[in-house]
Each structure stands twice: as structure tokens, then as C-alpha cells.
Amino acid sequence: MLIDAVIKFLDKEKKQEIIPGTDMVALEKNSVLSIDYIEMKPGSEEHTIIHRKTNEMIFITEGAVLSKIGGKEVTLRKGDYVAIPCGTKHMFMNNTNKLVGLISVCTPPYDENDVFNDAECDIR
């Protein structure tokens, strides 16, 4: 798997399960942005979330993922990119039988304290 190659390459980084069936490894984090590689196993789903301060850009590197962003549902495939402005509700679901890989770029950097579920934040 690509994430194992990324981990081996970085050596100091470790993958972590961020939600059941979804692993992440931090590639870069500084005062301006963060870059993470994320793998979603078949059937895994991220519930609807909102970032109040963070803008997020997602690049699909492998497979296809169903997304709901700002009320619009779209399937993103390898090579696709989407920008998610702060305050925008979004979710991703791997409803395929294949692994999904993606790169997440956040600015300002990803902060787990800036992740709110749908009920906690009534924005867009």
C-alpha cells in the first residue's frame, strides 16, 4: 500500500487511525499549512464535519470517493481536486471495494480542535 511506502520513506512518521477504516500520516506541518496522506478502506465513511478556521484542499491519488461538500454530492476520482473553504460542511465515503488514497492540504494547519460535527456548528 502507498501509505506503508510513505511511512517507510519518512521513517519518523507513523500512521494513525483517525476514524474507523481511515488512516492518516502527516507529511508536513508548519505555521502556514499541513499536508497529510489519508487512506480510506472500502466501506469507510467520515461523518459530516466543519472546520471553522481551516481551508482544506483534497487531491484524490487512488480510487474513487463519494463526497458531500456544501450540500452537493459528487464522486471524486483519481486525479480530481476539490477546495473546501472554512465553514463548509463536508463528508467523504468510500462506497467501493477498493482502497481510496488522498492528499489533504490545510491552511492554516490542520487542528483536531477545529473539527466540529454537523450538530455543533450551523454553517453553510
N, C-alpha and C positions, 0 to 999 in steps of 0.2 A: 504494500500500500504506500501511496505517496507520503502520508503523514509519518510513517516509520522512516522513510528516507530523509524527510525534513528533520526529524528528531535526531537521527544518526548524524546528519550533517552538522547540526547545531551543537550536539553533544550536551551542552549545558541546559537545554530546554527540555521540558517534559510535557507530554500531552496530558490534558486534564479533561474529564467528562464534565461538560457544562450543563447538559441536560441528558436524560437517559437516551442513549443511542447517538449522541453527538459529542465528538472530541475536538479539542482545540489546542493549538500550540502557538505561543506568542513568537512572532518572528522579529518584531521591532516595537519598541515603545520609548518615546522621548517626550519632551514637553509640548510638542506640536501634534503628534499623531501616534497611532498604534496600528500595527499590521499583524493580523492573525490568520493562520491557516485552520480551516474548520472542515471536518468530515462528518457527514450525516449518513448513518447506516440506513438501509431500507426500512421503511415504516416509521422512522423517527420524525418528530414534529416539535417545533418551537411554538409555544403558545404566543398569542398576540402580546407584543410589548411596545413600549415607547421609551425613547431617550429624550429627556428634557433639554440636555445641553449638547449632546453629541450628534454630529452628522456622520452617517455611515455610508460607505460605498461597498458594494458586493460584486465580486467578479466570480463567475462560475468557471471552475477549472476542469470539472469532471462530472458527467451525468446530467440530470435534469431535476429541478426542484419546483414545486408549486409554491407560489408566493402570493400573499395578500399585502399590498402596500397602499396605505391611504385609501382603503376601500375598494381598490382594484385588484382583481385576481389575474395572475399571469404565470405561465410556465417559463422559467428561465433555464436555458440550456448552455452547455459548454461554449464558452466564448462570449456569453451575454454579460452585461453590466447593468447595475441599477444604482441610482443615488437615492438615499433616504434622508431627507432633511430632518433635523431635530424636531420633535413634536409630532412625528408621523407614526401612526400605528402600523406595525408590520409583523409578519409571521412567515415562516418557511416550513414546508412539509415535504419529506421525501416519500412520495407515494409510489415509488418504483421498486423494483427488486435489485437495483444496482446502487453502489456507493455514490454519494454526491460530494464533490470537493469544492470548496470556495475560499476565496481570499476576502477578508473583511478589513477595510481601511477606515479608521475612525479619527475624526478631528473635532474637538480635542480628543486626546487618547481615551480609549475605552475605560470606563469606570463602572465596576459592578454596582456601585451605589446610584448610578444613573440609569438603571433598568427598572421600569415600572410596568406592572401588568395592566391590562385594559381597565380594570375596575379602579385602579389607583390614580389614574390620570385621564381626565376627559379632554383630550386634544384631538384635533383632526380625525 
